[in-house]
Amino acid sequence: MEAKEDQLEVSDNYSLRGRVFGIIRQNILSGAYQHNEELREMTLARELGVSRTPVREALRQLELEGLVKIIPNKGAYVVGITRKDIRDIYAMRGVLEGLCVKWACSRITQEELSVLEEINDLTEFHIRKKRYDKVVELDNQFHQMLYQIADSRMLSRTLREFHEYLESARKITLSEEHRVSDSLEEHRAIVAALKQRDGEKAEALAALHMQKTIENMEHVHVI
């Protein structure tokens, strides 16, 4: 009985650390915590309603991920995602998203094609209504579904993580009417290539989609 109680306590500790890590990480990636902002253990612990220990452990883990810098005898500071990081991630996404749709091309079903088309139709509806928060959600759904169809756990994990890293930048670029309209047409072209089972074309279109996104971000000075 004691062994089971010990296991439960350890499990709860891991769960608590994971939740604290996830909240701080999300606040960094969303821009709620700004670059170079100091992350005080005591303040975070009070805000999150936890002791300082899980906060300290979360900050160490975030340092390993490169999102936080801990300076001895000074404190922890937000590094976040830099402009160079954004450019690098989109360059890598161009290659990996292309590979993703190429693999998806041989696996996708008619039902899945219909769902992707429905996502695009809903996106068009919300663009007309200028509901850009919904557009961002649907953009996520479109890409996440492609990752699922590609059926590669490693590829999906990497691309999902890239999406998280780019959250703040994507909200900016997908709040511009001309870019969301262009992005939608790029999504429609990818679906058309998938319908034709043309993996090479789908791969090229996915890479072009990422390149157009980079160009737009440069235009609006996000990167």
DOLO-870014 format. One record per residue (C-alpha): x, y, z; residue in one letter; residue number from 1. Coordinates in steps of 0.2 Angstrom, whole numbers, always signed. Each point is the difference from the previous one (the first is absolute). Layout:
BEGIN
{px->X	py->Y	pz->Z	aa->A	i->NUM}
...
END
This chain:
BEGIN
{px->+0	py->+0	pz->+0	aa->M	i->1}
{px->+14	py->+12	pz->+5	aa->E	i->2}
{px->+9	py->-4	pz->-17	aa->A	i->3}
{px->-16	py->+5	pz->-10	aa->K	i->4}
{px->-2	py->+16	pz->+10	aa->E	i->5}
{px->+18	py->+4	pz->-3	aa->D	i->6}
{px->-3	py->-3	pz->-19	aa->Q	i->7}
{px->-15	py->+11	pz->+0	aa->L	i->8}
{px->+9	py->+14	pz->+9	aa->E	i->9}
{px->+15	py->-1	pz->-13	aa->V	i->10}
{px->-13	py->+0	pz->-14	aa->S	i->11}
{px->-9	py->+15	pz->+7	aa->D	i->12}
{px->+17	py->+9	pz->+1	aa->N	i->13}
{px->+4	py->-3	pz->-18	aa->Y	i->14}
{px->-18	py->+6	pz->-5	aa->S	i->15}
{px->+2	py->+16	pz->+10	aa->L	i->16}
{px->+17	py->+3	pz->-8	aa->R	i->17}
{px->-7	py->-3	pz->-17	aa->G	i->18}
{px->-14	py->+12	pz->+3	aa->R	i->19}
{px->+11	py->+14	pz->+6	aa->V	i->20}
{px->+12	py->-3	pz->-14	aa->F	i->21}
{px->-14	py->+0	pz->-13	aa->G	i->22}
{px->-7	py->+16	pz->+7	aa->I	i->23}
{px->+16	py->+10	pz->+0	aa->I	i->24}
{px->+5	py->-7	pz->-17	aa->R	i->25}
{px->-17	py->+5	pz->-7	aa->Q	i->26}
{px->+2	py->+18	pz->+7	aa->N	i->27}
{px->+17	py->+2	pz->-8	aa->I	i->28}
{px->-5	py->-7	pz->-17	aa->L	i->29}
{px->-16	py->+11	pz->+0	aa->S	i->30}
{px->+10	py->+16	pz->+4	aa->G	i->31}
{px->-8	py->+2	pz->+17	aa->A	i->32}
{px->+17	py->+0	pz->+7	aa->Y	i->33}
{px->+11	py->+12	pz->-10	aa->Q	i->34}
{px->+18	py->-3	pz->-6	aa->H	i->35}
{px->+13	py->+4	pz->+14	aa->N	i->36}
{px->-14	py->+0	pz->+14	aa->E	i->37}
{px->+5	py->-7	pz->+16	aa->E	i->38}
{px->-9	py->-15	pz->+6	aa->L	i->39}
{px->+0	py->+1	pz->+19	aa->R	i->40}
{px->-3	py->-17	pz->+9	aa->E	i->41}
{px->-10	py->+7	pz->+14	aa->M	i->42}
{px->-11	py->+11	pz->-11	aa->T	i->43}
{px->-4	py->-15	pz->-12	aa->L	i->44}
{px->-3	py->-12	pz->+15	aa->A	i->45}
{px->-12	py->+13	pz->+7	aa->R	i->46}
{px->-9	py->+2	pz->-16	aa->E	i->47}
{px->-1	py->-19	pz->-4	aa->L	i->48}
{px->-4	py->-4	pz->+18	aa->G	i->49}
{px->+14	py->-12	pz->+2	aa->V	i->50}
{px->+17	py->-1	pz->+10	aa->S	i->51}
{px->+16	py->+7	pz->-8	aa->R	i->52}
{px->+7	py->-18	pz->-3	aa->T	i->53}
{px->-11	py->-4	pz->-15	aa->P	i->54}
{px->+3	py->+17	pz->-7	aa->V	i->55}
{px->+19	py->-2	pz->+2	aa->R	i->56}
{px->-1	py->-16	pz->-9	aa->E	i->57}
{px->-10	py->+6	pz->-14	aa->A	i->58}
{px->+12	py->+15	pz->-3	aa->L	i->59}
{px->+14	py->-12	pz->-1	aa->R	i->60}
{px->-9	py->-11	pz->-12	aa->Q	i->61}
{px->-4	py->+16	pz->-10	aa->L	i->62}
{px->+18	py->+5	pz->+0	aa->E	i->63}
{px->+4	py->-17	pz->-8	aa->L	i->64}
{px->-13	py->+4	pz->-14	aa->E	i->65}
{px->+8	py->+17	pz->-3	aa->G	i->66}
{px->-15	py->+10	pz->+5	aa->L	i->67}
{px->+8	py->+6	pz->+17	aa->V	i->68}
{px->+17	py->+6	pz->+5	aa->K	i->69}
{px->+5	py->-3	pz->+18	aa->I	i->70}
{px->+14	py->+12	pz->+6	aa->I	i->71}
{px->+8	py->-6	pz->+17	aa->P	i->72}
{px->-3	py->+12	pz->+14	aa->N	i->73}
{px->-11	py->+10	pz->-11	aa->K	i->74}
{px->-16	py->-9	pz->-5	aa->G	i->75}
{px->-9	py->-8	pz->-15	aa->A	i->76}
{px->-4	py->+11	pz->-16	aa->Y	i->77}
{px->-11	py->-3	pz->-15	aa->V	i->78}
{px->+9	py->-4	pz->-16	aa->V	i->79}
{px->-15	py->-5	pz->-9	aa->G	i->80}
{px->+0	py->-2	pz->-19	aa->I	i->81}
{px->+11	py->+12	pz->-9	aa->T	i->82}
{px->-2	py->+7	pz->-18	aa->R	i->83}
{px->+14	py->-11	pz->-6	aa->K	i->84}
{px->-9	py->-15	pz->+8	aa->D	i->85}
{px->-16	py->+4	pz->-9	aa->I	i->86}
{px->+9	py->+0	pz->-17	aa->R	i->87}
{px->+9	py->-16	pz->+4	aa->D	i->88}
{px->-15	py->-9	pz->+5	aa->I	i->89}
{px->-10	py->+5	pz->-15	aa->Y	i->90}
{px->+15	py->-5	pz->-11	aa->A	i->91}
{px->-1	py->-17	pz->+8	aa->M	i->92}
{px->-19	py->-1	pz->+0	aa->R	i->93}
{px->+1	py->+3	pz->-19	aa->G	i->94}
{px->+10	py->-16	pz->-2	aa->V	i->95}
{px->-10	py->-10	pz->+13	aa->L	i->96}
{px->-17	py->+6	pz->-5	aa->E	i->97}
{px->+4	py->-5	pz->-18	aa->G	i->98}
{px->+5	py->-18	pz->+6	aa->L	i->99}
{px->-15	py->-1	pz->+11	aa->C	i->100}
{px->-12	py->+3	pz->-15	aa->V	i->101}
{px->+10	py->-11	pz->-11	aa->K	i->102}
{px->-3	py->-14	pz->+12	aa->W	i->103}
{px->-18	py->+5	pz->+3	aa->A	i->104}
{px->-3	py->-1	pz->-19	aa->C	i->105}
{px->+1	py->-19	pz->+0	aa->S	i->106}
{px->-10	py->-3	pz->+16	aa->R	i->107}
{px->-14	py->+13	pz->-1	aa->I	i->108}
{px->-18	py->-6	pz->-1	aa->T	i->109}
{px->-15	py->+9	pz->-9	aa->Q	i->110}
{px->-7	py->+3	pz->+17	aa->E	i->111}
{px->+16	py->+9	pz->+6	aa->E	i->112}
{px->+0	py->+10	pz->-16	aa->L	i->113}
{px->-18	py->+6	pz->+3	aa->S	i->114}
{px->+5	py->+5	pz->+18	aa->V	i->115}
{px->+14	py->+11	pz->-7	aa->L	i->116}
{px->-11	py->+8	pz->-12	aa->E	i->117}
{px->-13	py->+3	pz->+13	aa->E	i->118}
{px->+14	py->+9	pz->+11	aa->I	i->119}
{px->+4	py->+11	pz->-15	aa->N	i->120}
{px->-18	py->+4	pz->-3	aa->D	i->121}
{px->-2	py->+5	pz->+19	aa->L	i->122}
{px->+16	py->+10	pz->-2	aa->T	i->123}
{px->-7	py->+10	pz->-14	aa->E	i->124}
{px->-16	py->+3	pz->+10	aa->F	i->125}
{px->+10	py->+7	pz->+15	aa->H	i->126}
{px->+11	py->+10	pz->-11	aa->I	i->127}
{px->-15	py->+9	pz->-7	aa->R	i->128}
{px->-6	py->+3	pz->+18	aa->K	i->129}
{px->+17	py->+6	pz->+5	aa->K	i->130}
{px->+1	py->-13	pz->+14	aa->R	i->131}
{px->+18	py->-2	pz->-1	aa->Y	i->132}
{px->+1	py->-9	pz->+17	aa->D	i->133}
{px->-10	py->-14	pz->-9	aa->K	i->134}
{px->+11	py->+1	pz->-15	aa->V	i->135}
{px->+15	py->-4	pz->+11	aa->V	i->136}
{px->-9	py->-15	pz->+8	aa->E	i->137}
{px->-5	py->-7	pz->-17	aa->L	i->138}
{px->+17	py->+2	pz->-7	aa->D	i->139}
{px->+6	py->-10	pz->+15	aa->N	i->140}
{px->-13	py->-13	pz->-4	aa->Q	i->141}
{px->+5	py->-1	pz->-19	aa->F	i->142}
{px->+18	py->-3	pz->+4	aa->H	i->143}
{px->-3	py->-12	pz->+15	aa->Q	i->144}
{px->-11	py->-11	pz->-11	aa->M	i->145}
{px->+14	py->-1	pz->-13	aa->L	i->146}
{px->+12	py->-5	pz->+13	aa->Y	i->147}
{px->-12	py->-14	pz->+6	aa->Q	i->148}
{px->-3	py->-6	pz->-18	aa->I	i->149}
{px->+19	py->-1	pz->-3	aa->A	i->150}
{px->+0	py->-13	pz->+14	aa->D	i->151}
{px->+18	py->+4	pz->+6	aa->S	i->152}
{px->+1	py->+2	pz->+19	aa->R	i->153}
{px->+17	py->+8	pz->-1	aa->M	i->154}
{px->-4	py->+12	pz->-14	aa->L	i->155}
{px->-17	py->+5	pz->+8	aa->S	i->156}
{px->+9	py->+3	pz->+17	aa->R	i->157}
{px->+13	py->+12	pz->-8	aa->T	i->158}
{px->-13	py->+9	pz->-10	aa->L	i->159}
{px->-12	py->+2	pz->+14	aa->R	i->160}
{px->+14	py->+7	pz->+11	aa->E	i->161}
{px->+5	py->+13	pz->-14	aa->F	i->162}
{px->-18	py->+5	pz->-1	aa->H	i->163}
{px->+0	py->+4	pz->+19	aa->E	i->164}
{px->+17	py->+10	pz->-2	aa->Y	i->165}
{px->-8	py->+11	pz->-13	aa->L	i->166}
{px->-17	py->+3	pz->+9	aa->E	i->167}
{px->+3	py->+19	pz->+2	aa->S	i->168}
{px->+7	py->+3	pz->-17	aa->A	i->169}
{px->-14	py->-10	pz->-8	aa->R	i->170}
{px->-13	py->+10	pz->+9	aa->K	i->171}
{px->+7	py->+16	pz->-8	aa->I	i->172}
{px->+1	py->-6	pz->-18	aa->T	i->173}
{px->-17	py->-8	pz->+1	aa->L	i->174}
{px->-8	py->+16	pz->+5	aa->S	i->175}
{px->+4	py->+8	pz->-17	aa->E	i->176}
{px->-14	py->-2	pz->-12	aa->E	i->177}
{px->+10	py->-1	pz->-16	aa->H	i->178}
{px->+12	py->-13	pz->+8	aa->R	i->179}
{px->-14	py->-11	pz->+7	aa->V	i->180}
{px->-9	py->+0	pz->-17	aa->S	i->181}
{px->+17	py->-5	pz->-9	aa->D	i->182}
{px->+3	py->-13	pz->+13	aa->S	i->183}
{px->-17	py->-8	pz->-3	aa->L	i->184}
{px->+3	py->-1	pz->-18	aa->E	i->185}
{px->+16	py->-8	pz->+3	aa->E	i->186}
{px->-9	py->-13	pz->+11	aa->H	i->187}
{px->-12	py->-3	pz->-13	aa->R	i->188}
{px->+14	py->-3	pz->-13	aa->A	i->189}
{px->+8	py->-13	pz->+12	aa->I	i->190}
{px->-17	py->-9	pz->+2	aa->V	i->191}
{px->-2	py->+0	pz->-19	aa->A	i->192}
{px->+17	py->-8	pz->-2	aa->A	i->193}
{px->-5	py->-13	pz->+13	aa->L	i->194}
{px->-16	py->-4	pz->-10	aa->K	i->195}
{px->+11	py->-3	pz->-15	aa->Q	i->196}
{px->+11	py->-11	pz->+10	aa->R	i->197}
{px->+15	py->+10	pz->-6	aa->D	i->198}
{px->+12	py->-1	pz->+14	aa->G	i->199}
{px->+14	py->+10	pz->-9	aa->E	i->200}
{px->-12	py->+15	pz->-3	aa->K	i->201}
{px->-7	py->-1	pz->+17	aa->A	i->202}
{px->+17	py->+0	pz->+8	aa->E	i->203}
{px->+5	py->+15	pz->-11	aa->A	i->204}
{px->-16	py->+10	pz->+4	aa->L	i->205}
{px->+3	py->-3	pz->+19	aa->A	i->206}
{px->+18	py->+7	pz->-1	aa->A	i->207}
{px->-7	py->+15	pz->-10	aa->L	i->208}
{px->-13	py->+3	pz->+14	aa->H	i->209}
{px->+14	py->+1	pz->+13	aa->M	i->210}
{px->+10	py->+11	pz->-12	aa->Q	i->211}
{px->-15	py->+12	pz->-2	aa->K	i->212}
{px->-3	py->+1	pz->+18	aa->T	i->213}
{px->+19	py->+5	pz->+3	aa->I	i->214}
{px->-2	py->+13	pz->-13	aa->E	i->215}
{px->-15	py->+7	pz->+8	aa->N	i->216}
{px->+8	py->+1	pz->+17	aa->M	i->217}
{px->+14	py->+9	pz->-7	aa->E	i->218}
{px->-12	py->+12	pz->-8	aa->H	i->219}
{px->-9	py->+4	pz->+17	aa->V	i->220}
{px->+17	py->+0	pz->+9	aa->H	i->221}
{px->-4	py->-15	pz->+11	aa->V	i->222}
{px->+17	py->-7	pz->-5	aa->I	i->223}
END
